[in-house]
Amino acid sequence: MKEISVEKVNKITGDHQDWLISHLKNRKAACAHLQVALEEYQQDGDREAFMLSLRNVAMAQGGISHLARETHLNRESLYRLLSGRGNPTIETLTSILRVFGLKIKLAVA
């Protein structure tokens, strides 16, 4: 079987990460993206995937430096928090979501 490089795939299809960040600039798209990530986290417990989704939205919504200024949190701490190993408190998560113009909403399971 012929091996295909990542570079060749990106050349043919475009860079998915660039598309995703562009797509997540839209607040409704960002909300839907995080909602799906949260639902998947509730099913499989993969916090790293949820944190990556949160980081992608942060990058699309102005970047980590912008998020740090708006939340009054340390930029390095935010990078660590959104690295996939982070475990934000409810206060920190709420503060981050507020910057995105989002809020946590519960529903009956």
N, C-alpha and C positions, 0 to 999 in steps of 0.2 A: 504494500500500500504506500502511495506517495505521501510524504510528510509535508504539511503546509505550515509555514511560519506565521507567528502572530502579526508580524509586519505586513505580510501579504494579505492576511485576512483584514487587517485594518485598512489597507490600501483599497481593497475591494468594497468593504462594507462601511468604512468610516469608523471613527473612534467612538465606541459606545459610551465611554465616560463623558466625553465632550457633549454628546447628544443628551445624556441623562442630566447633566448639570444645566444645560440650556432648557430642557423640559421642566426641571424643578424650580425654575425662576417664577413660574406661575404658581400662585398660592394654592389654588384648588388642586393642581397636580401634586404639589408638595404634600398637601393634606392627605390626598388619596394614597400616595406613596408611603407615608408614615403610618396610615391606618392599616394598610396591608402588612407592613413590617411588624406592627404591634400585634396584629392578629396571628401572624405566623409565630412570633415570639411566644404568644400564649399557648400555641399548639406544641411547639418543639423546644421551647426554652433556650433558643439560640440568641442570647443577648448580643453577641458580637455582630450578627446580621442587622439587628435593630439599630445598634450604635453606628454601624456603617451607613445605614439609611439616614440617620439623623445627621451624620457628618456630611453626606452628599447634599442634603437640604441646606445645611449651614453654608457649604461652599457656593451653592446656587443663589442663596439669599444675601450674599455680600461678603462671604468669607469668614474665617475664624477670627481675624482681627476685628472686623465689624461686630461680630457676635460678642467678643470680649468687651468691647467698649459699651455696647448696649446692655449687657447683663452685669457689668462691673465685676466680671470674673477674670482671673489671670489667663492670658492667652495660652501659656504653656500647659496650664491645668486643663483648659478646654481641649487642647490637642490630645492630651493623655486621656481625658474623659471620653472623647469621641473616637478613640483608637480601636475600639472593639473590646478592650478589657475594662473599660470604664463602667462604673456602677453609680450613676447619678442619684442624688437624693430627689425626692418628689419636688422640693423647692427649686433645685437646680434645673430639673427637667421642665417644670412650669415656667421658669424664667426664660429658658431657651425657646420654648414654644411660643411664649408671649412675643418675643422678638420677631418670630415668623408670622405673627398674626394668627396663631392657632391656640387652642386650648384642649385640655383633656376632657373627654365626655364619656360617661359610662352608659352601657346598654345591658339589658337583661340577656343572659347567655342562652 
